[in-house]
Amino acid sequence: MKQLFYFILLIAGISSIHSCKDMVDEEGNPLIDLNQSNGFNGPRALFREITDSDTIAEYRYNGLLLSSVITDKNSVANIMWSGDKISQINFNGHLDNDGDGDLDADSTVYTQLFTYGNLGRLTIISENRSTFRRAAPVPPSTTPGPYALNSKVKVLYDLTYSSTTGKLNVINMKAGPDVIGTTFAYKNYSKTTYTYLGDNVSKAERHYGTITAGVNDTPTEKYGYEFLNYDSQINPYTLLPFAYKVSTILATDYNDVASLMLSPNSPKRVSITDLTQPIPTPVIFSTDYRYDAQTYMVNGFGVNYIYKPL
């Protein structure tokens, strides 16, 4: 279970710290000091997620709108808006697609287009994704060759919502290889279902399988993610757009632990379970949180959250 191994590495390798990273934003404006308890008043934006060794993500804005997100190895997601809704996200960089805890050497480029329904809810994400691989070095050189196209896929995500609560209920995914000269067909699928406790996601369960002649086969992989012991304070991710959070969850095949981003509060316990095992056994992680004076969470699971005034 690659995603489980990755999360174990993440939790084990990150410790709670007091960071010495830059305390100003990209425009030189002072940020909230994580070691202060007074915080600040007024509108804010999430600016950085950092550990003692790295910046996980840096969020940049055009006025009040999220415009780009910078992640490891200079990877960047550029975000386009149509009015008050995200219309497109373009990503160029490196991802941990195999879930081993390290960014892949392969480079990934994808474009996601967002479609909204009559109620203004995000209903469809269509994606075109390409991966590029560097050629092996030609002796006597030890420098790898240039990147070349390795694969292309088309992906379609269909989002549905509860008719009673309006909350995200199911994400159906189907994907297929985009090969010149062949008839396109979806070959793989996944289905993610969400359960809530109040407004918070209490469980996400994702099944994976193949598609034969347009019909979903029996799932070959099943993973369950539970989010427990929620606090009553403010989750940093409430400051990010819903469409971007969904895009982050779907960035790789095994990133559903990021479903905690959808909740207004923060879980103190997270469990991950391989549901295909004869006796499914959850692996449980727990944390304590720190907050600022305005009850925004500033530290949890070894990650520090830095805010900036708007």
C-alpha positions as CSV (number, residue, x, y, z in Angstrom):
1,M,0.0,0.0,0.0
2,K,2.2,2.8,-1.3
3,Q,0.1,5.7,0.1
4,L,0.2,4.2,3.5
5,F,4.0,3.8,3.4
6,Y,4.3,7.4,2.2
7,F,2.2,8.8,5.1
8,I,4.2,6.7,7.6
9,L,7.4,8.3,6.2
10,L,5.8,11.7,6.3
11,I,4.7,11.5,9.9
12,A,7.9,9.8,11.1
13,G,10.2,12.2,9.3
14,I,8.7,15.5,10.3
15,S,9.0,16.9,13.8
16,S,7.4,20.0,15.4
17,I,9.8,22.9,15.0
18,H,10.3,26.6,15.3
19,S,11.3,27.6,11.7
20,C,13.9,30.2,10.8
21,K,12.6,30.5,7.3
22,D,11.7,33.9,5.8
23,M,9.1,35.8,7.8
24,V,8.2,38.0,4.9
25,D,6.0,37.3,1.9
26,E,7.1,37.6,-1.8
27,E,6.4,41.4,-1.6
28,G,8.4,41.9,1.6
29,N,5.4,42.2,3.8
30,P,5.8,40.8,7.4
31,L,4.1,37.5,8.1
32,I,2.7,36.1,11.3
33,D,5.4,34.9,13.6
34,L,4.7,31.3,14.5
35,N,6.3,31.8,17.9
36,Q,3.9,34.6,18.9
37,S,0.6,34.0,20.6
38,N,-1.1,37.3,19.8
39,G,-1.6,36.7,16.1
40,F,-3.2,39.6,14.3
41,N,-6.7,41.0,13.5
42,G,-8.2,41.4,10.1
43,P,-8.4,39.3,6.9
44,R,-5.6,36.8,6.3
45,A,-4.4,34.4,3.7
46,L,-2.5,31.1,4.0
47,F,1.0,31.8,2.7
48,R,3.3,28.9,3.5
49,E,3.4,25.4,4.9
50,I,6.9,24.6,6.2
51,T,8.9,22.0,8.1
52,D,12.3,22.2,9.6
53,S,13.9,21.2,6.3
54,D,11.7,22.4,3.5
55,T,8.8,24.5,2.3
56,I,5.9,22.2,1.4
57,A,3.9,24.8,-0.4
58,E,3.9,28.6,-0.9
59,Y,0.7,30.3,-1.9
60,R,0.7,33.4,-4.1
61,Y,-2.1,35.8,-4.7
62,N,-3.4,38.3,-7.2
63,G,-5.3,40.6,-4.9
64,L,-7.7,38.4,-3.0
65,L,-7.5,35.5,-5.5
66,L,-5.1,32.6,-5.3
67,S,-2.9,32.8,-8.4
68,S,-0.2,30.1,-8.1
69,V,1.2,27.5,-5.7
70,I,4.9,26.7,-5.6
71,T,5.9,23.3,-4.3
72,D,9.0,21.1,-4.2
73,K,11.7,21.2,-7.0
74,N,10.2,24.5,-8.3
75,S,7.0,22.8,-9.2
76,V,4.2,25.3,-9.8
77,A,0.4,25.2,-10.2
78,N,-0.9,28.3,-12.0
79,I,-4.5,29.1,-11.3
80,M,-6.9,30.9,-13.7
81,W,-10.3,32.4,-12.7
82,S,-13.5,33.2,-14.4
83,G,-15.2,35.7,-12.1
84,D,-15.2,34.1,-8.6
85,K,-14.6,30.6,-9.8
86,I,-11.5,28.7,-10.7
87,S,-11.7,27.8,-14.4
88,Q,-8.3,26.1,-15.0
89,I,-5.2,24.9,-13.3
90,N,-2.0,24.3,-15.1
91,F,0.7,22.2,-13.3
92,N,4.3,21.8,-14.3
93,G,6.8,20.0,-12.1
94,H,7.3,16.9,-10.1
95,L,4.9,14.8,-8.1
96,D,5.1,11.7,-5.9
97,N,3.0,9.5,-8.2
98,D,4.2,6.2,-6.9
99,G,3.7,7.2,-3.2
100,D,7.1,6.2,-2.0
101,G,7.7,9.5,-0.2
102,D,10.1,11.0,-2.8
103,L,9.3,13.2,-5.7
104,D,9.5,11.3,-9.0
105,A,12.4,12.1,-11.4
106,D,9.8,12.2,-14.1
107,S,8.4,15.6,-14.8
108,T,4.6,16.0,-15.0
109,V,2.5,18.5,-16.9
110,Y,-1.3,18.7,-16.6
111,T,-4.1,21.0,-17.4
112,Q,-7.4,20.7,-15.5
113,L,-10.6,22.4,-16.7
114,F,-13.4,23.0,-14.2
115,T,-17.1,22.9,-15.0
116,Y,-19.8,24.1,-12.7
117,G,-23.5,23.1,-12.4
118,N,-26.7,25.2,-12.1
119,L,-26.1,25.7,-8.4
120,G,-22.6,26.9,-8.9
121,R,-21.1,23.7,-7.6
122,L,-18.0,22.2,-9.2
123,T,-19.3,19.1,-11.1
124,I,-16.7,18.1,-13.7
125,I,-12.9,18.3,-13.9
126,S,-11.4,17.3,-17.2
127,E,-7.7,16.7,-17.3
128,N,-5.0,16.2,-19.9
129,R,-1.7,14.9,-18.3
130,S,1.7,14.2,-19.8
131,T,4.8,12.7,-18.1
132,F,8.3,13.3,-19.4
133,R,11.3,11.1,-18.7
134,R,15.0,12.0,-19.0
135,A,17.0,9.7,-21.3
136,A,19.9,7.7,-19.7
137,P,23.3,9.3,-20.0
138,V,25.4,8.5,-23.0
139,P,28.9,7.3,-21.9
140,P,31.3,8.7,-21.1
141,S,29.0,11.4,-19.9
142,T,27.1,10.9,-16.6
143,T,24.6,13.6,-17.3
144,P,21.1,12.3,-18.2
145,G,19.8,13.4,-21.6
146,P,16.9,15.8,-22.2
147,Y,13.4,15.1,-21.1
148,A,11.2,13.4,-23.7
149,L,7.5,12.5,-23.6
150,N,6.8,9.2,-21.8
151,S,3.0,9.0,-21.7
152,K,-0.2,11.0,-22.1
153,V,-3.5,10.3,-20.4
154,K,-7.0,11.8,-20.4
155,V,-8.9,11.9,-17.1
156,L,-12.4,12.8,-16.2
157,Y,-13.7,13.5,-12.7
158,D,-17.4,13.6,-12.0
159,L,-18.4,15.2,-8.6
160,T,-21.8,14.6,-7.0
161,Y,-23.2,16.2,-3.9
162,S,-25.7,15.1,-1.2
163,S,-29.3,16.3,-2.0
164,T,-29.9,16.9,1.7
165,T,-26.7,18.5,2.9
166,G,-25.2,19.8,-0.3
167,K,-21.8,18.4,0.7
168,L,-19.4,16.6,-1.7
169,N,-20.6,13.0,-1.7
170,V,-18.8,11.1,-4.5
171,I,-15.9,11.6,-6.9
172,N,-16.0,9.2,-9.9
173,M,-12.8,9.1,-12.0
174,K,-12.1,7.4,-15.3
175,A,-8.8,7.6,-17.2
176,G,-7.3,6.3,-20.4
177,P,-4.1,6.5,-22.4
178,D,-4.0,9.2,-25.1
179,V,-2.0,7.5,-27.9
180,I,-1.8,9.0,-31.4
181,G,-3.3,6.7,-34.0
182,T,-5.4,4.7,-31.6
183,T,-9.1,5.0,-30.6
184,F,-9.3,6.6,-27.2
185,A,-11.0,4.5,-24.5
186,Y,-11.1,4.8,-20.7
187,K,-9.2,1.9,-19.1
188,N,-9.1,2.6,-15.4
189,Y,-11.5,4.0,-12.8
190,S,-11.8,5.0,-9.2
191,K,-14.6,5.9,-6.9
192,T,-14.3,8.0,-3.7
193,T,-17.1,8.3,-1.2
194,Y,-17.2,10.8,1.6
195,T,-18.9,10.5,5.1
196,Y,-19.3,13.5,7.4
197,L,-19.6,14.2,11.1
198,G,-21.3,17.6,11.1
199,D,-19.4,19.7,8.6
200,N,-16.2,17.7,8.9
201,V,-15.1,14.8,6.7
202,S,-15.0,11.8,8.9
203,K,-14.2,9.2,6.3
204,A,-13.0,8.9,2.7
205,E,-13.0,5.5,1.0
206,R,-11.6,5.0,-2.5
207,H,-11.9,2.0,-4.7
208,Y,-9.7,1.4,-7.9
209,G,-10.2,-0.9,-10.8
210,T,-10.1,-1.4,-14.6
211,I,-12.7,-0.8,-17.2
212,T,-13.6,-3.4,-19.8
213,A,-15.9,-2.5,-22.7
214,G,-17.1,0.5,-20.9
215,V,-18.0,-1.4,-17.7
216,N,-16.2,-1.0,-14.3
217,D,-14.6,-4.3,-13.2
218,T,-14.5,-5.5,-9.6
219,P,-12.2,-3.2,-7.6
220,T,-8.7,-4.4,-7.2
221,E,-7.6,-1.8,-4.5
222,K,-9.6,-0.3,-1.7
223,Y,-8.3,2.2,0.9
224,G,-10.1,3.8,3.8
225,Y,-9.1,7.1,5.5
226,E,-10.7,8.1,8.8
227,F,-10.4,11.5,10.4
228,L,-11.1,11.5,14.1
229,N,-11.2,13.7,17.2
230,Y,-11.7,17.0,15.4
231,D,-10.9,20.3,17.3
232,S,-13.2,23.3,17.3
233,Q,-10.7,25.8,15.9
234,I,-10.1,27.0,12.3
235,N,-8.4,24.7,9.7
236,P,-5.8,26.7,7.7
237,Y,-7.2,25.2,4.5
238,T,-10.5,27.0,4.9
239,L,-8.6,30.0,3.4
240,L,-8.1,28.1,0.1
241,P,-10.7,27.8,-2.7
242,F,-12.7,24.5,-2.7
243,A,-11.8,23.7,-6.4
244,Y,-8.1,24.0,-5.6
245,K,-8.4,21.7,-2.6
246,V,-10.2,19.1,-4.7
247,S,-7.4,19.5,-7.4
248,T,-4.8,18.8,-4.7
249,I,-6.5,15.7,-3.5
250,L,-6.6,14.4,-7.1
251,A,-3.1,15.4,-8.1
252,T,-1.9,11.9,-7.6
253,D,-3.7,8.5,-7.4
254,Y,-3.1,8.0,-3.6
255,N,-3.6,11.4,-2.0
256,D,-6.9,11.0,-0.3
257,V,-5.4,11.6,3.1
258,A,-5.5,15.2,2.0
259,S,-9.3,15.1,2.2
260,L,-8.9,16.7,5.7
261,M,-8.5,19.9,3.7
262,L,-12.2,19.8,3.0
263,S,-13.1,20.2,6.7
264,P,-13.6,23.5,8.6
265,N,-11.8,22.0,11.7
266,S,-8.7,19.8,12.1
267,P,-8.6,16.1,13.1
268,K,-6.2,15.1,15.8
269,R,-6.2,11.4,14.7
270,V,-5.9,10.0,11.2
271,S,-6.2,6.4,10.2
272,I,-5.3,4.7,6.9
273,T,-6.5,1.2,6.1
274,D,-5.9,-1.2,3.2
275,L,-9.4,-2.6,2.9
276,T,-8.4,-5.5,0.7
277,Q,-6.6,-7.3,3.5
278,P,-8.3,-10.3,5.0
279,I,-8.4,-8.5,8.4
280,P,-8.1,-4.8,7.6
281,T,-5.9,-3.1,10.2
282,P,-5.8,0.7,10.4
283,V,-2.5,2.5,10.9
284,I,-3.3,5.5,13.2
285,F,-1.4,8.8,13.5
286,S,-2.2,11.5,16.1
287,T,-1.1,15.0,16.9
288,D,-1.6,18.0,19.1
289,Y,-2.3,21.4,17.5
290,R,-1.1,24.9,18.4
291,Y,-3.3,27.9,17.6
292,D,-2.9,31.7,17.4
293,A,-5.1,34.2,19.3
294,Q,-7.7,34.1,16.5
295,T,-7.9,30.3,16.8
296,Y,-6.3,29.6,13.5
297,M,-4.2,26.4,13.7
298,V,-0.4,27.1,13.3
299,N,1.1,23.7,13.9
300,G,0.0,20.1,13.5
301,F,1.5,16.8,12.3
302,G,4.9,18.5,12.3
303,V,3.9,21.1,9.7
304,N,3.9,24.9,10.5
305,Y,1.4,27.2,8.8
306,I,2.3,30.8,8.1
307,Y,-0.3,33.4,7.3
308,K,-0.1,36.8,5.7
309,P,-2.5,39.8,6.0
310,L,-4.7,40.5,3.0
